[in-house]
């Protein structure tokens, strides 16, 4: 049953998060909201 969880398997947080990763995540969220507004 564990395999069927979304997104895939059990969540494992990264121990070393870089500012580059954070910038990438922020950009992903910004792009998503823009695309969502376009669809709605």
Rosetta silent file (secondary structure, phi, psi, omega in degrees, C-alpha in Angstrom):
SEQUENCE: XXXXXXXXXXXXXXXXXXXXXXXXXXXXXXXXXXXXXXXX
SCORE:     score description
SCORE:     0.000 S_00000001
   1 L     0.000  -31.390 -179.572    0.000    0.000    0.000 S_00000001
   2 H   -59.691  -34.442 -178.185    2.943    2.339    0.680 S_00000001
   3 H   -65.765  -29.176 -174.577    3.893    2.248   -3.011 S_00000001
   4 H   -82.214   -2.518 -178.996    0.489    3.628   -4.052 S_00000001
   5 L   -72.588  148.681  178.015    0.818    6.885   -2.116 S_00000001
   6 L   -92.532  142.461    2.328    1.118   10.146   -4.013 S_00000001
   7 L   -73.248  -57.030  173.719    3.475   11.470   -5.260 S_00000001
   8 L  -154.926  112.583  178.156    5.503    8.240   -5.194 S_00000001
   9 L    72.580 -164.353 -176.711    6.371    6.378   -2.019 S_00000001
  10 L   -83.827  140.113 -179.569    7.269    7.913    1.312 S_00000001
  11 L   -70.884  132.984  174.866    8.446   11.543    1.477 S_00000001
  12 L  -127.351  112.809 -178.773   12.112   12.023    2.319 S_00000001
  13 L   -74.094  141.095  177.235   13.205   15.612    2.969 S_00000001
  14 L   -72.410  140.150 -179.852   16.589   16.672    1.680 S_00000001
  15 L   -84.763  -25.656 -179.642   19.095   17.489    4.408 S_00000001
  16 L  -119.730  102.140 -179.718   21.057   19.962    2.280 S_00000001
  17 L  -105.597  125.989 -178.326   18.901   22.533    0.510 S_00000001
  18 L   -94.936  161.931  176.575   20.705   25.079   -1.633 S_00000001
  19 H   -65.927  -29.246  176.483   19.559   28.590   -2.528 S_00000001
  20 H   -63.537  -41.820  177.129   19.553   27.433   -6.163 S_00000001
  21 H   -63.225  -44.198 -179.635   16.970   24.764   -5.297 S_00000001
  22 H   -61.995  -44.322  177.448   14.847   27.300   -3.427 S_00000001
  23 H   -60.450  -40.164  178.773   14.983   29.705   -6.385 S_00000001
  24 H   -65.522  -41.766  178.865   13.968   26.860   -8.707 S_00000001
  25 H   -64.673  -40.761  178.940   11.038   25.890   -6.458 S_00000001
  26 H   -63.734  -43.460  178.652    9.845   29.497   -6.297 S_00000001
  27 H   -61.886  -41.493  178.051   10.017   29.779  -10.095 S_00000001
  28 H   -58.934  -44.502  179.271    8.045   26.547  -10.438 S_00000001
  29 H   -66.527  -40.786  178.201    5.305   27.939   -8.169 S_00000001
  30 H   -63.053  -44.540  179.485    5.243   31.261  -10.018 S_00000001
  31 H   -63.725  -40.633 -179.323    4.984   29.496  -13.380 S_00000001
  32 H   -61.826  -45.994 -178.944    2.248   27.211  -12.077 S_00000001
  33 H   -64.617  -37.824  176.740    0.072   30.074  -10.859 S_00000001
  34 H   -64.026  -43.966  178.984    0.464   31.884  -14.186 S_00000001
  35 H   -66.103  -37.925  179.377   -0.470   28.760  -16.134 S_00000001
  36 H   -64.648  -42.956  177.908   -3.420   28.108  -13.823 S_00000001
  37 H   -61.605  -37.564  178.306   -4.735   31.646  -14.353 S_00000001
  38 H   -64.152  -38.610 -178.511   -4.467   31.118  -18.111 S_00000001
  39 H   -73.441  -30.141 -176.099   -6.518   27.922  -17.891 S_00000001
  40 L   -96.177    0.000    0.000   -9.234   29.466  -15.716 S_00000001
